[in-house]
Amino acid sequence: MTEQAYREELIASKFHLFNDMSRRRFLNIIRKTFPAMKTAYVLSWIPDQGEDIISFLVDTHSVIKIELDRYDNTVTPLVDVYPIEHWMKGLSKTFQIKILVALDLAKNDMYQGN
């Protein structure tokens, strides 16, 4: 993907996270983990048989990986948090580009207060 395509995908992911009711559980988990969170972008989404595994860039400092049961709201989600520097180690060049674009967008959000 080109940088522009990543940018468009990431902007759409932020919009859906903050505005789509079907994403509310993810947003609530992120806000519970990071009460001062200003922005977040979906870095990866892996649909598994009965769960979704999604990684989000939170602000400009952390990645949160959430494993959420798709059908049973009573199942406690698995949540892992990584410093952005730790997350980037060993990633492919193309995924590193996606993260750098996400970081650029997040920095703009933080600066503008969005």
N, C-alpha and C positions, 0 to 999 in steps of 0.2 A: 504494500500500500504506500501511497505517497504521503508526505507530511500533511498535505491539505486534506486528504481523505481521512487520516487519523484525527485531524482537528475537527472535522465535521462530525465524525462518529463520537468523539469525546464530548462535544457540545451537546449532541442529542442525548447522550447517556446522562449527563448532568440534568438536562431538562426533565427527562423521564424519572430520574431518581427523586427530584424535588416536587414533581407535579402529578405523577401517575400513582393512583391509589394502589395498584398492584405491586408497587415498589416500596410501599409504606413500611413493611416489616424490616427491610434492609435499612431504610433511612432511620428508623427508630433504634436499631442496633448500633448504627454508626454514632448517632447522637448520644446514646447511653455510654458508649465507650469513649467518645470525644465530645464532652458537653460544650466546649468552646468552638466546635467545628464551624468553619465558614463555608467550605466548598468541598465537593467530592466528585470524582470521575470514575467510571467503570474502566478498569484496566483489562480484565478478562472475565468471561462468563462461561462456565463449563456446566451444561445441563447433564446431570447424571440420571440414573434410573428413577429415583424418588426424591432427589434433592438437587438444589442448585448450589454451585460453588462459584462465588463471585469475589473478585479482588477489586478493591477501590483505593484510589489515591485519596487520602484525606489531607486537606490543606496542602502544604508543601513538604510535610515532614514524615508521614507514615503511610503504610499500606495496611489495610485491614482485609483479611480473607475471612469470608463468612460462608459456612456450609449450613444451608437452611432446608429443612424438610419441606417439600413442595405441597404435601397433602395434609400433614398433621401439625397444626399450630402448637400442640402441647409438647412436641419434641424440642428440647433445648438446642438452640443453634450452637455450632462450634465456631469460635471466634479466635483468630490468631492475629496479632499485631506485629508489624515489622518496621524498623526504621527504614526509610527510603534507601539509604546507602546499602543496607543489608539485602534488601529485596532485589536491587539491580545487579548484584554479583552473579555472574554466570549466565545472564540472559542473552538471547540472540540479539544481534545488532538491530534487527527490525523491531523487536519488542522494546529495546532500549530507546529507539527513536520515538515509539509511541509514548513511553513514559516521559521522555523529555518534552514532547508536545503537551502532555497532560500537566507537567510541572509548569510550563510556560503559561498555560491557561489558568492554572491555580494561582500562580503569582499575580496575574492580572486581576483575578477575582479578589484576592486578598488586598491588593492595592486599591481597588475600586470599592471594596466593601460589599461585593455581591455574593 
